[in-house]
Amino acid sequence: MNRFEVRPRFELRLAVTSEVMQAALEDATAQDGRSWARMPYAEFAVADDQRHMWSPRLAVCVHEPADDDPDPQLRLCCRFQPEPDVWTFYMAMAGALVVSACVAVAWICASWILGRDLLPPIIALGVASSLGGALYAASQFGQRMATHQMGGLAERLWLASCDAKARAHDHLPLREPVEGRVEMPCRPR
């Protein structure tokens, strides 16, 4: 199994049973109180002492292979996402800016039809557009700041997959990340 590249969405395939994967995910998420695993879902969170507003979560959904699937491996569909309160705030701000822009466009149309001054509604539309650009820039900044933490969450998932592979082959799993190591060094029981 090769290491995977950290992307917002990625997929892993493992030749293990769902019970083995469940045990590995439960062990990997037992480190902190913010992560959890209940098949077929698991979420990895950043530890409280390292958590910031831009800290991501790694959501994992485990799909069992179909009976007629020629490749009988578990499929782990993974996605990095913001914390729920950050996502709610971002969507509320984006929604408010969309509504503000629509009101500004309606105001421009009404002012144009009535022959009134167009400068105030155009300024309002410009402010809404500028705030939308600032909100987008803030989201990009947050994603860049979270890159290191995304790597840490991906490493925890990688160790859980190594743990599951080791359990499936009756070996002791690798518990701590080892710098520069690609393959899991399994030790026979």
Residue, then its C-alpha position, 0 to 999 in steps of 0.5 A: m500500500n502506498r501513501f496517499e496524497v492529501r486532497p480535499r476528497f480522496e478514497l482508499r481501498l483496503a483488503v480487510t473486513s469491516e470488523v477489522m477496520q472498525a477496530a482500527l478506526e476506534d483505536a485511532t480515534a480513541q486518542d481524543g474526545r473530539s474524534w469518533a468512530r461508529m461504523p460506517y462513519a468516523e471523524f478525525a479532529v485536531a486535538d483541543d490544544q492545537r485547534h484553531m478557527w481554521s482547523p479541519r476535520l477528516a470525515v471517513c465513510v466506509h463502504e463494503p464491497a458489493d457481492d458481485d464486485p470483482d475487487p472485494q475491498l473496503r472503500l474508504c471515502c474521505r473528505f476534509q471539512p471545516e468544523p460545523d460551527v465554522w461552516t455554519f458561520y461561513m454559509a450564513m455570511a455567504g447567504a447574507l451577502v447573496v441576499s444583499a447583492c440581490v437587494a442592491v440589484a433590485w435597488i439599482c433596477a428600481s432607481w433606474i426605472l424611477g429615474r433616481d440617482l444610481l450611485p448609492p445602490i451601485i455602491a451597495l452592490g460594490v460593498a457586497s461584492s467586496l465583502g464576498g471577495a474578502l470572505y472567499a479570500a478568508s476561506q482560502f487563507g484558512q485552507r492554507m493555514a490548515t494544510h499542516q493539520m490536514g497532513g496530521l489527520a491524514e497521517r492518523l488515518w494512514l496509521a489506522s489503515c496500517d493498523a487494519k492491514a496488520r490486524a488482517h495479517d495477524h501482525l502487530p501494528l505500527r502505532e507511531p509515525v516514523e519519518g520517511r517510512v512508506e511501508m508499514p514494518c509489521r512484526p509477527r505476533 
